[in-house]
Amino acid sequence: MLTAAGFHVLLALASGSGHGYAVMRFVEEVTGGAVRLGPGTLYRTISRLVADGLVEESDEGDPAAPHDARRRYYKLTPEGERAAQEEAALLARLVTAAREAGLIT
């Protein structure tokens, strides 16, 4: 099972490679501002995901973006995609249980 921050990062990268700031923006947008990953949490999480083989640095970037040598792009590994799918399935089961318990209308 992933941490919430880990799942947010994997979800943000599920549609393609991205850099840290784009991941932070995605998480804030998709959660309606309820979750904000600060830089410390984000980069510790990314570092852990890289160490676990779920995310790797990517040579792919945004060719339209201004070049910044410090900007690193990340992408899911096949293991990361599988972990994200498993976590999403678990969360879907939890939502179903919450709906059946009357917590979600």
Jmol script that loads the backbone (N, CA, C; Angstrom):
load data "model"
ATOM      1  N   MET A   1       0.846  -1.182   0.000  1.00  0.00           N
ATOM      2  CA  MET A   1       0.000   0.000   0.000  1.00  0.00           C
ATOM      3  C   MET A   1       0.886   1.238   0.000  1.00  0.00           C
ATOM      4  N   LEU A   2       0.497   2.200  -0.801  1.00  0.00           N
ATOM      5  CA  LEU A   2       1.236   3.454  -0.936  1.00  0.00           C
ATOM      6  C   LEU A   2       0.772   4.463   0.103  1.00  0.00           C
ATOM      7  N   THR A   3       1.629   5.421   0.386  1.00  0.00           N
ATOM      8  CA  THR A   3       1.172   6.561   1.170  1.00  0.00           C
ATOM      9  C   THR A   3       0.264   7.396   0.281  1.00  0.00           C
ATOM     10  N   ALA A   4      -0.517   8.268   0.891  1.00  0.00           N
ATOM     11  CA  ALA A   4      -1.381   9.151   0.100  1.00  0.00           C
ATOM     12  C   ALA A   4      -0.535   9.998  -0.846  1.00  0.00           C
ATOM     13  N   ALA A   5       0.552  10.554  -0.340  1.00  0.00           N
ATOM     14  CA  ALA A   5       1.418  11.388  -1.185  1.00  0.00           C
ATOM     15  C   ALA A   5       1.999  10.569  -2.333  1.00  0.00           C
ATOM     16  N   GLY A   6       2.388   9.322  -2.048  1.00  0.00           N
ATOM     17  CA  GLY A   6       2.925   8.464  -3.098  1.00  0.00           C
ATOM     18  C   GLY A   6       1.905   8.203  -4.186  1.00  0.00           C
ATOM     19  N   PHE A   7       0.668   7.920  -3.800  1.00  0.00           N
ATOM     20  CA  PHE A   7      -0.374   7.693  -4.796  1.00  0.00           C
ATOM     21  C   PHE A   7      -0.642   8.960  -5.597  1.00  0.00           C
ATOM     22  N   HIS A   8      -0.661  10.110  -4.944  1.00  0.00           N
ATOM     23  CA  HIS A   8      -0.887  11.369  -5.665  1.00  0.00           C
ATOM     24  C   HIS A   8       0.182  11.578  -6.734  1.00  0.00           C
ATOM     25  N   VAL A   9       1.433  11.301  -6.391  1.00  0.00           N
ATOM     26  CA  VAL A   9       2.519  11.473  -7.365  1.00  0.00           C
ATOM     27  C   VAL A   9       2.354  10.484  -8.510  1.00  0.00           C
ATOM     28  N   LEU A  10       2.086   9.225  -8.205  1.00  0.00           N
ATOM     29  CA  LEU A  10       1.903   8.233  -9.274  1.00  0.00           C
ATOM     30  C   LEU A  10       0.724   8.604 -10.161  1.00  0.00           C
ATOM     31  N   LEU A  11      -0.355   9.073  -9.561  1.00  0.00           N
ATOM     32  CA  LEU A  11      -1.518   9.492 -10.338  1.00  0.00           C
ATOM     33  C   LEU A  11      -1.174  10.667 -11.251  1.00  0.00           C
ATOM     34  N   ALA A  12      -0.415  11.604 -10.731  1.00  0.00           N
ATOM     35  CA  ALA A  12      -0.022  12.768 -11.531  1.00  0.00           C
ATOM     36  C   ALA A  12       0.837  12.355 -12.724  1.00  0.00           C
ATOM     37  N   LEU A  13       1.641  11.316 -12.559  1.00  0.00           N
ATOM     38  CA  LEU A  13       2.532  10.868 -13.634  1.00  0.00           C
ATOM     39  C   LEU A  13       1.914   9.801 -14.529  1.00  0.00           C
ATOM     40  N   ALA A  14       0.698   9.362 -14.198  1.00  0.00           N
ATOM     41  CA  ALA A  14       0.068   8.281 -14.956  1.00  0.00           C
ATOM     42  C   ALA A  14      -0.186   8.641 -16.418  1.00  0.00           C
ATOM     43  N   SER A  15      -0.383   9.907 -16.703  1.00  0.00           N
ATOM     44  CA  SER A  15      -0.662  10.289 -18.093  1.00  0.00           C
ATOM     45  C   SER A  15       0.590  10.741 -18.838  1.00  0.00           C
ATOM     46  N   GLY A  16       1.742  10.657 -18.206  1.00  0.00           N
ATOM     47  CA  GLY A  16       2.989  11.022 -18.878  1.00  0.00           C
ATOM     48  C   GLY A  16       3.968  11.664 -17.925  1.00  0.00           C
ATOM     49  N   SER A  17       5.166  11.893 -18.430  1.00  0.00           N
ATOM     50  CA  SER A  17       6.211  12.440 -17.571  1.00  0.00           C
ATOM     51  C   SER A  17       5.881  13.870 -17.155  1.00  0.00           C
ATOM     52  N   GLY A  18       6.432  14.266 -16.022  1.00  0.00           N
ATOM     53  CA  GLY A  18       6.206  15.615 -15.525  1.00  0.00           C
ATOM     54  C   GLY A  18       7.281  16.000 -14.531  1.00  0.00           C
ATOM     55  N   HIS A  19       7.375  17.282 -14.268  1.00  0.00           N
ATOM     56  CA  HIS A  19       8.338  17.774 -13.289  1.00  0.00           C
ATOM     57  C   HIS A  19       7.617  18.041 -11.969  1.00  0.00           C
ATOM     58  N   GLY A  20       8.394  18.280 -10.936  1.00  0.00           N
ATOM     59  CA  GLY A  20       7.842  18.416  -9.599  1.00  0.00           C
ATOM     60  C   GLY A  20       6.760  19.466  -9.467  1.00  0.00           C
ATOM     61  N   TYR A  21       6.977  20.641 -10.041  1.00  0.00           N
ATOM     62  CA  TYR A  21       5.976  21.702  -9.912  1.00  0.00           C
ATOM     63  C   TYR A  21       4.671  21.299 -10.590  1.00  0.00           C
ATOM     64  N   ALA A  22       4.764  20.618 -11.727  1.00  0.00           N
ATOM     65  CA  ALA A  22       3.547  20.155 -12.413  1.00  0.00           C
ATOM     66  C   ALA A  22       2.806  19.123 -11.559  1.00  0.00           C
ATOM     67  N   VAL A  23       3.556  18.274 -10.861  1.00  0.00           N
ATOM     68  CA  VAL A  23       2.931  17.293  -9.964  1.00  0.00           C
ATOM     69  C   VAL A  23       2.200  18.027  -8.848  1.00  0.00           C
ATOM     70  N   MET A  24       2.854  19.021  -8.236  1.00  0.00           N
ATOM     71  CA  MET A  24       2.209  19.788  -7.162  1.00  0.00           C
ATOM     72  C   MET A  24       0.929  20.450  -7.646  1.00  0.00           C
ATOM     73  N   ARG A  25       0.971  21.064  -8.828  1.00  0.00           N
ATOM     74  CA  ARG A  25      -0.214  21.722  -9.390  1.00  0.00           C
ATOM     75  C   ARG A  25      -1.322  20.720  -9.664  1.00  0.00           C
ATOM     76  N   PHE A  26      -0.974  19.553 -10.224  1.00  0.00           N
ATOM     77  CA  PHE A  26      -1.964  18.518 -10.515  1.00  0.00           C
ATOM     78  C   PHE A  26      -2.686  18.095  -9.247  1.00  0.00           C
ATOM     79  N   VAL A  27      -1.921  17.814  -8.199  1.00  0.00           N
ATOM     80  CA  VAL A  27      -2.510  17.342  -6.943  1.00  0.00           C
ATOM     81  C   VAL A  27      -3.442  18.397  -6.365  1.00  0.00           C
ATOM     82  N   GLU A  28      -3.001  19.626  -6.370  1.00  0.00           N
ATOM     83  CA  GLU A  28      -3.842  20.698  -5.835  1.00  0.00           C
ATOM     84  C   GLU A  28      -5.118  20.843  -6.657  1.00  0.00           C
ATOM     85  N   GLU A  29      -4.986  20.757  -7.978  1.00  0.00           N
ATOM     86  CA  GLU A  29      -6.147  20.913  -8.860  1.00  0.00           C
ATOM     87  C   GLU A  29      -7.126  19.748  -8.712  1.00  0.00           C
ATOM     88  N   VAL A  30      -6.626  18.513  -8.735  1.00  0.00           N
ATOM     89  CA  VAL A  30      -7.512  17.348  -8.719  1.00  0.00           C
ATOM     90  C   VAL A  30      -8.213  17.189  -7.368  1.00  0.00           C
ATOM     91  N   THR A  31      -7.605  17.713  -6.305  1.00  0.00           N
ATOM     92  CA  THR A  31      -8.228  17.619  -4.981  1.00  0.00           C
ATOM     93  C   THR A  31      -8.982  18.888  -4.611  1.00  0.00           C
ATOM     94  N   GLY A  32      -9.116  19.802  -5.548  1.00  0.00           N
ATOM     95  CA  GLY A  32      -9.816  21.048  -5.261  1.00  0.00           C
ATOM     96  C   GLY A  32      -9.145  21.853  -4.163  1.00  0.00           C
ATOM     97  N   GLY A  33      -7.827  21.716  -4.049  1.00  0.00           N
ATOM     98  CA  GLY A  33      -7.074  22.458  -3.051  1.00  0.00           C
ATOM     99  C   GLY A  33      -7.057  21.808  -1.674  1.00  0.00           C
ATOM    100  N   ALA A  34      -7.729  20.686  -1.519  1.00  0.00           N
ATOM    101  CA  ALA A  34      -7.769  20.012  -0.215  1.00  0.00           C
ATOM    102  C   ALA A  34      -6.418  19.404   0.145  1.00  0.00           C
ATOM    103  N   VAL A  35      -5.631  19.041  -0.862  1.00  0.00           N
ATOM    104  CA  VAL A  35      -4.300  18.475  -0.624  1.00  0.00           C
ATOM    105  C   VAL A  35      -3.285  19.343  -1.348  1.00  0.00           C
ATOM    106  N   ARG A  36      -2.274  19.735  -0.610  1.00  0.00           N
ATOM    107  CA  ARG A  36      -1.161  20.492  -1.187  1.00  0.00           C
ATOM    108  C   ARG A  36       0.129  19.819  -0.766  1.00  0.00           C
ATOM    109  N   LEU A  37       0.883  19.371  -1.742  1.00  0.00           N
ATOM    110  CA  LEU A  37       2.178  18.764  -1.457  1.00  0.00           C
ATOM    111  C   LEU A  37       3.231  19.853  -1.469  1.00  0.00           C
ATOM    112  N   GLY A  38       3.807  20.121  -0.323  1.00  0.00           N
ATOM    113  CA  GLY A  38       4.905  21.083  -0.269  1.00  0.00           C
ATOM    114  C   GLY A  38       6.147  20.482  -0.889  1.00  0.00           C
ATOM    115  N   PRO A  39       7.128  21.322  -1.207  1.00  0.00           N
ATOM    116  CA  PRO A  39       8.342  20.821  -1.860  1.00  0.00           C
ATOM    117  C   PRO A  39       9.052  19.725  -1.064  1.00  0.00           C
ATOM    118  N   GLY A  40       9.130  19.857   0.255  1.00  0.00           N
ATOM    119  CA  GLY A  40       9.798  18.843   1.062  1.00  0.00           C
ATOM    120  C   GLY A  40       9.118  17.500   0.956  1.00  0.00           C
ATOM    121  N   THR A  41       7.799  17.492   1.140  1.00  0.00           N
ATOM    122  CA  THR A  41       7.032  16.248   1.038  1.00  0.00           C
ATOM    123  C   THR A  41       7.120  15.679  -0.366  1.00  0.00           C
ATOM    124  N   LEU A  42       6.970  16.533  -1.366  1.00  0.00           N
ATOM    125  CA  LEU A  42       6.994  16.084  -2.749  1.00  0.00           C
ATOM    126  C   LEU A  42       8.309  15.401  -3.085  1.00  0.00           C
ATOM    127  N   TYR A  43       9.421  16.074  -2.818  1.00  0.00           N
ATOM    128  CA  TYR A  43      10.697  15.517  -3.249  1.00  0.00           C
ATOM    129  C   TYR A  43      11.155  14.347  -2.386  1.00  0.00           C
ATOM    130  N   ARG A  44      10.762  14.292  -1.116  1.00  0.00           N
ATOM    131  CA  ARG A  44      11.020  13.089  -0.307  1.00  0.00           C
ATOM    132  C   ARG A  44      10.222  11.916  -0.877  1.00  0.00           C
ATOM    133  N   THR A  45       8.978  12.194  -1.245  1.00  0.00           N
ATOM    134  CA  THR A  45       8.124  11.146  -1.814  1.00  0.00           C
ATOM    135  C   THR A  45       8.685  10.661  -3.139  1.00  0.00           C
ATOM    136  N   ILE A  46       9.057  11.575  -4.011  1.00  0.00           N
ATOM    137  CA  ILE A  46       9.627  11.183  -5.304  1.00  0.00           C
ATOM    138  C   ILE A  46      10.903  10.369  -5.084  1.00  0.00           C
ATOM    139  N   SER A  47      11.744  10.800  -4.163  1.00  0.00           N
ATOM    140  CA  SER A  47      12.983  10.082  -3.871  1.00  0.00           C
ATOM    141  C   SER A  47      12.685   8.656  -3.414  1.00  0.00           C
ATOM    142  N   ARG A  48      11.675   8.497  -2.558  1.00  0.00           N
ATOM    143  CA  ARG A  48      11.290   7.167  -2.077  1.00  0.00           C
ATOM    144  C   ARG A  48      10.732   6.322  -3.230  1.00  0.00           C
ATOM    145  N   LEU A  49       9.918   6.939  -4.088  1.00  0.00           N
ATOM    146  CA  LEU A  49       9.356   6.206  -5.223  1.00  0.00           C
ATOM    147  C   LEU A  49      10.442   5.773  -6.202  1.00  0.00           C
ATOM    148  N   VAL A  50      11.448   6.622  -6.399  1.00  0.00           N
ATOM    149  CA  VAL A  50      12.584   6.259  -7.255  1.00  0.00           C
ATOM    150  C   VAL A  50      13.340   5.088  -6.622  1.00  0.00           C
ATOM    151  N   ALA A  51      13.616   5.182  -5.327  1.00  0.00           N
ATOM    152  CA  ALA A  51      14.332   4.105  -4.626  1.00  0.00           C
ATOM    153  C   ALA A  51      13.568   2.789  -4.680  1.00  0.00           C
ATOM    154  N   ASP A  52      12.241   2.863  -4.669  1.00  0.00           N
ATOM    155  CA  ASP A  52      11.402   1.662  -4.720  1.00  0.00           C
ATOM    156  C   ASP A  52      11.183   1.148  -6.140  1.00  0.00           C
ATOM    157  N   GLY A  53      11.720   1.860  -7.140  1.00  0.00           N
ATOM    158  CA  GLY A  53      11.592   1.422  -8.527  1.00  0.00           C
ATOM    159  C   GLY A  53      10.245   1.711  -9.158  1.00  0.00           C
ATOM    160  N   LEU A  54       9.469   2.632  -8.566  1.00  0.00           N
ATOM    161  CA  LEU A  54       8.149   2.950  -9.095  1.00  0.00           C
ATOM    162  C   LEU A  54       8.163   4.159 -10.030  1.00  0.00           C
ATOM    163  N   VAL A  55       9.175   5.002  -9.879  1.00  0.00           N
ATOM    164  CA  VAL A  55       9.331   6.216 -10.688  1.00  0.00           C
ATOM    165  C   VAL A  55      10.795   6.302 -11.088  1.00  0.00           C
ATOM    166  N   GLU A  56      11.046   6.876 -12.252  1.00  0.00           N
ATOM    167  CA  GLU A  56      12.420   7.110 -12.685  1.00  0.00           C
ATOM    168  C   GLU A  56      12.513   8.468 -13.354  1.00  0.00           C
ATOM    169  N   GLU A  57      13.736   9.009 -13.382  1.00  0.00           N
ATOM    170  CA  GLU A  57      13.920  10.266 -14.096  1.00  0.00           C
ATOM    171  C   GLU A  57      13.752  10.010 -15.578  1.00  0.00           C
ATOM    172  N   SER A  58      13.240  11.017 -16.254  1.00  0.00           N
ATOM    173  CA  SER A  58      12.925  10.893 -17.667  1.00  0.00           C
ATOM    174  C   SER A  58      13.688  11.944 -18.462  1.00  0.00           C
ATOM    175  N   ASP A  59      14.106  11.570 -19.654  1.00  0.00           N
ATOM    176  CA  ASP A  59      14.736  12.540 -20.548  1.00  0.00           C
ATOM    177  C   ASP A  59      13.688  13.373 -21.271  1.00  0.00           C
ATOM    178  N   GLU A  60      12.436  12.914 -21.193  1.00  0.00           N
ATOM    179  CA  GLU A  60      11.350  13.624 -21.861  1.00  0.00           C
ATOM    180  C   GLU A  60      11.005  14.871 -21.061  1.00  0.00           C
ATOM    181  N   GLY A  61      10.828  15.952 -21.761  1.00  0.00           N
ATOM    182  CA  GLY A  61      10.413  17.188 -21.121  1.00  0.00           C
ATOM    183  C   GLY A  61       9.424  17.903 -22.007  1.00  0.00           C
ATOM    184  N   ASP A  62       9.110  19.103 -21.630  1.00  0.00           N
ATOM    185  CA  ASP A  62       8.201  19.929 -22.422  1.00  0.00           C
ATOM    186  C   ASP A  62       9.042  20.822 -23.311  1.00  0.00           C
ATOM    187  N   PRO A  63       9.086  20.538 -24.631  1.00  0.00           N
ATOM    188  CA  PRO A  63       9.925  21.335 -25.516  1.00  0.00           C
ATOM    189  C   PRO A  63       9.478  22.791 -25.608  1.00  0.00           C
ATOM    190  N   ALA A  64       8.240  23.080 -25.262  1.00  0.00           N
ATOM    191  CA  ALA A  64       7.736  24.457 -25.325  1.00  0.00           C
ATOM    192  C   ALA A  64       8.100  25.258 -24.071  1.00  0.00           C
ATOM    193  N   ALA A  65       8.496  24.548 -23.012  1.00  0.00           N
ATOM    194  CA  ALA A  65       8.828  25.227 -21.757  1.00  0.00           C
ATOM    195  C   ALA A  65      10.221  25.811 -21.845  1.00  0.00           C
ATOM    196  N   PRO A  66      10.445  26.935 -21.157  1.00  0.00           N
ATOM    197  CA  PRO A  66      11.801  27.491 -21.135  1.00  0.00           C
ATOM    198  C   PRO A  66      12.750  26.486 -20.479  1.00  0.00           C
ATOM    199  N   HIS A  67      13.955  26.392 -20.995  1.00  0.00           N
ATOM    200  CA  HIS A  67      14.908  25.418 -20.479  1.00  0.00           C
ATOM    201  C   HIS A  67      15.382  25.826 -19.090  1.00  0.00           C
ATOM    202  N   ASP A  68      15.361  24.881 -18.197  1.00  0.00           N
ATOM    203  CA  ASP A  68      15.879  25.076 -16.849  1.00  0.00           C
ATOM    204  C   ASP A  68      16.640  23.811 -16.494  1.00  0.00           C
ATOM    205  N   ALA A  69      17.958  23.917 -16.398  1.00  0.00           N
ATOM    206  CA  ALA A  69      18.798  22.739 -16.165  1.00  0.00           C
ATOM    207  C   ALA A  69      18.468  22.060 -14.844  1.00  0.00           C
ATOM    208  N   ARG A  70      17.890  22.789 -13.894  1.00  0.00           N
ATOM    209  CA  ARG A  70      17.567  22.192 -12.597  1.00  0.00           C
ATOM    210  C   ARG A  70      16.272  21.385 -12.635  1.00  0.00           C
ATOM    211  N   ARG A  71      15.446  21.620 -13.623  1.00  0.00           N
ATOM    212  CA  ARG A  71      14.152  20.949 -13.693  1.00  0.00           C
ATOM    213  C   ARG A  71      14.349  19.500 -14.105  1.00  0.00           C
ATOM    214  N   ARG A  72      13.864  18.608 -13.259  1.00  0.00           N
ATOM    215  CA  ARG A  72      13.946  17.181 -13.547  1.00  0.00           C
ATOM    216  C   ARG A  72      12.550  16.662 -13.840  1.00  0.00           C
ATOM    217  N   TYR A  73      12.479  15.811 -14.841  1.00  0.00           N
ATOM    218  CA  TYR A  73      11.214  15.191 -15.211  1.00  0.00           C
ATOM    219  C   TYR A  73      11.225  13.745 -14.730  1.00  0.00           C
ATOM    220  N   TYR A  74      10.045  13.269 -14.368  1.00  0.00           N
ATOM    221  CA  TYR A  74       9.895  11.918 -13.839  1.00  0.00           C
ATOM    222  C   TYR A  74       8.802  11.200 -14.609  1.00  0.00           C
ATOM    223  N   LYS A  75       8.893   9.869 -14.613  1.00  0.00           N
ATOM    224  CA  LYS A  75       7.858   9.062 -15.256  1.00  0.00           C
ATOM    225  C   LYS A  75       7.693   7.773 -14.471  1.00  0.00           C
ATOM    226  N   LEU A  76       6.540   7.137 -14.658  1.00  0.00           N
ATOM    227  CA  LEU A  76       6.275   5.858 -14.013  1.00  0.00           C
ATOM    228  C   LEU A  76       7.096   4.761 -14.673  1.00  0.00           C
ATOM    229  N   THR A  77       7.528   3.833 -13.873  1.00  0.00           N
ATOM    230  CA  THR A  77       8.087   2.591 -14.401  1.00  0.00           C
ATOM    231  C   THR A  77       6.912   1.622 -14.566  1.00  0.00           C
ATOM    232  N   PRO A  78       7.120   0.500 -15.232  1.00  0.00           N
ATOM    233  CA  PRO A  78       6.028  -0.481 -15.297  1.00  0.00           C
ATOM    234  C   PRO A  78       5.556  -0.904 -13.897  1.00  0.00           C
ATOM    235  N   GLU A  79       6.487  -1.027 -12.950  1.00  0.00           N
ATOM    236  CA  GLU A  79       6.113  -1.364 -11.574  1.00  0.00           C
ATOM    237  C   GLU A  79       5.294  -0.247 -10.947  1.00  0.00           C
ATOM    238  N   GLY A  80       5.641   0.993 -11.266  1.00  0.00           N
ATOM    239  CA  GLY A  80       4.894   2.135 -10.747  1.00  0.00           C
ATOM    240  C   GLY A  80       3.479   2.185 -11.293  1.00  0.00           C
ATOM    241  N   GLU A  81       3.339   1.860 -12.564  1.00  0.00           N
ATOM    242  CA  GLU A  81       2.005   1.822 -13.158  1.00  0.00           C
ATOM    243  C   GLU A  81       1.161   0.738 -12.506  1.00  0.00           C
ATOM    244  N   ARG A  82       1.763  -0.413 -12.273  1.00  0.00           N
ATOM    245  CA  ARG A  82       1.058  -1.519 -11.629  1.00  0.00           C
ATOM    246  C   ARG A  82       0.663  -1.137 -10.193  1.00  0.00           C
ATOM    247  N   ALA A  83       1.566  -0.507  -9.465  1.00  0.00           N
ATOM    248  CA  ALA A  83       1.264  -0.083  -8.092  1.00  0.00           C
ATOM    249  C   ALA A  83       0.136   0.945  -8.075  1.00  0.00           C
ATOM    250  N   ALA A  84       0.144   1.868  -9.040  1.00  0.00           N
ATOM    251  CA  ALA A  84      -0.925   2.871  -9.117  1.00  0.00           C
ATOM    252  C   ALA A  84      -2.262   2.212  -9.438  1.00  0.00           C
ATOM    253  N   GLN A  85      -2.265   1.243 -10.330  1.00  0.00           N
ATOM    254  CA  GLN A  85      -3.499   0.530 -10.663  1.00  0.00           C
ATOM    255  C   GLN A  85      -4.045  -0.219  -9.457  1.00  0.00           C
ATOM    256  N   GLU A  86      -3.165  -0.892  -8.723  1.00  0.00           N
ATOM    257  CA  GLU A  86      -3.600  -1.636  -7.547  1.00  0.00           C
ATOM    258  C   GLU A  86      -4.162  -0.703  -6.477  1.00  0.00           C
ATOM    259  N   GLU A  87      -3.506   0.430  -6.269  1.00  0.00           N
ATOM    260  CA  GLU A  87      -3.984   1.391  -5.261  1.00  0.00           C
ATOM    261  C   GLU A  87      -5.316   1.998  -5.689  1.00  0.00           C
ATOM    262  N   ALA A  88      -5.462   2.303  -6.982  1.00  0.00           N
ATOM    263  CA  ALA A  88      -6.723   2.849  -7.484  1.00  0.00           C
ATOM    264  C   ALA A  88      -7.854   1.837  -7.299  1.00  0.00           C
ATOM    265  N   ALA A  89      -7.570   0.564  -7.546  1.00  0.00           N
ATOM    266  CA  ALA A  89      -8.592  -0.482  -7.358  1.00  0.00           C
ATOM    267  C   ALA A  89      -8.989  -0.584  -5.887  1.00  0.00           C
ATOM    268  N   LEU A  90      -8.019  -0.503  -4.987  1.00  0.00           N
ATOM    269  CA  LEU A  90      -8.309  -0.531  -3.558  1.00  0.00           C
ATOM    270  C   LEU A  90      -9.188   0.660  -3.169  1.00  0.00           C
ATOM    271  N   LEU A  91      -8.832   1.834  -3.645  1.00  0.00           N
ATOM    272  CA  LEU A  91      -9.621   3.031  -3.328  1.00  0.00           C
ATOM    273  C   LEU A  91     -11.033   2.926  -3.896  1.00  0.00           C
ATOM    274  N   ALA A  92     -11.172   2.334  -5.073  1.00  0.00           N
ATOM    275  CA  ALA A  92     -12.502   2.145  -5.657  1.00  0.00           C
ATOM    276  C   ALA A  92     -13.348   1.231  -4.777  1.00  0.00           C
ATOM    277  N   ARG A  93     -12.734   0.172  -4.247  1.00  0.00           N
ATOM    278  CA  ARG A  93     -13.466  -0.720  -3.334  1.00  0.00           C
ATOM    279  C   ARG A  93     -13.881   0.016  -2.064  1.00  0.00           C
ATOM    280  N   LEU A  94     -12.997   0.875  -1.557  1.00  0.00           N
ATOM    281  CA  LEU A  94     -13.330   1.654  -0.361  1.00  0.00           C
ATOM    282  C   LEU A  94     -14.473   2.633  -0.629  1.00  0.00           C
ATOM    283  N   VAL A  95     -14.471   3.239  -1.801  1.00  0.00           N
ATOM    284  CA  VAL A  95     -15.568   4.154  -2.154  1.00  0.00           C
ATOM    285  C   VAL A  95     -16.873   3.389  -2.253  1.00  0.00           C
ATOM    286  N   THR A  96     -16.834   2.202  -2.840  1.00  0.00           N
ATOM    287  CA  THR A  96     -18.049   1.374  -2.912  1.00  0.00           C
ATOM    288  C   THR A  96     -18.560   1.059  -1.504  1.00  0.00           C
ATOM    289  N   ALA A  97     -17.649   0.678  -0.610  1.00  0.00           N
ATOM    290  CA  ALA A  97     -18.047   0.373   0.770  1.00  0.00           C
ATOM    291  C   ALA A  97     -18.627   1.609   1.459  1.00  0.00           C
ATOM    292  N   ALA A  98     -18.029   2.769   1.217  1.00  0.00           N
ATOM    293  CA  ALA A  98     -18.539   4.017   1.816  1.00  0.00           C
ATOM    294  C   ALA A  98     -19.928   4.347   1.271  1.00  0.00           C
ATOM    295  N   ARG A  99     -20.132   4.111  -0.008  1.00  0.00           N
ATOM    296  CA  ARG A  99     -21.438   4.360  -0.615  1.00  0.00           C
ATOM    297  C   ARG A  99     -22.485   3.418  -0.016  1.00  0.00           C
ATOM    298  N   GLU A 100     -22.127   2.139   0.116  1.00  0.00           N
ATOM    299  CA  GLU A 100     -23.047   1.155   0.684  1.00  0.00           C
ATOM    300  C   GLU A 100     -23.352   1.438   2.155  1.00  0.00           C
ATOM    301  N   ALA A 101     -22.424   2.083   2.846  1.00  0.00           N
ATOM    302  CA  ALA A 101     -22.632   2.436   4.267  1.00  0.00           C
ATOM    303  C   ALA A 101     -23.401   3.745   4.418  1.00  0.00           C
ATOM    304  N   GLY A 102     -23.744   4.362   3.279  1.00  0.00           N
ATOM    305  CA  GLY A 102     -24.507   5.610   3.317  1.00  0.00           C
ATOM    306  C   GLY A 102     -23.680   6.841   3.566  1.00  0.00           C
ATOM    307  N   LEU A 103     -22.362   6.730   3.427  1.00  0.00           N
ATOM    308  CA  LEU A 103     -21.507   7.893   3.652  1.00  0.00           C
ATOM    309  C   LEU A 103     -21.417   8.804   2.426  1.00  0.00           C
ATOM    310  N   ILE A 104     -21.713   8.243   1.275  1.00  0.00           N
ATOM    311  CA  ILE A 104     -21.680   9.005   0.018  1.00  0.00           C
ATOM    312  C   ILE A 104     -23.058   8.878  -0.612  1.00  0.00           C
ATOM    313  N   THR A 105     -23.650   9.992  -0.975  1.00  0.00           N
ATOM    314  CA  THR A 105     -24.986   9.929  -1.592  1.00  0.00           C
ATOM    315  C   THR A 105     -24.881   9.920  -3.093  1.00  0.00           C
TER     316      THR A 105
END
end "model"
wireframe off; spacefill off
backbone 0.3
color backbone group
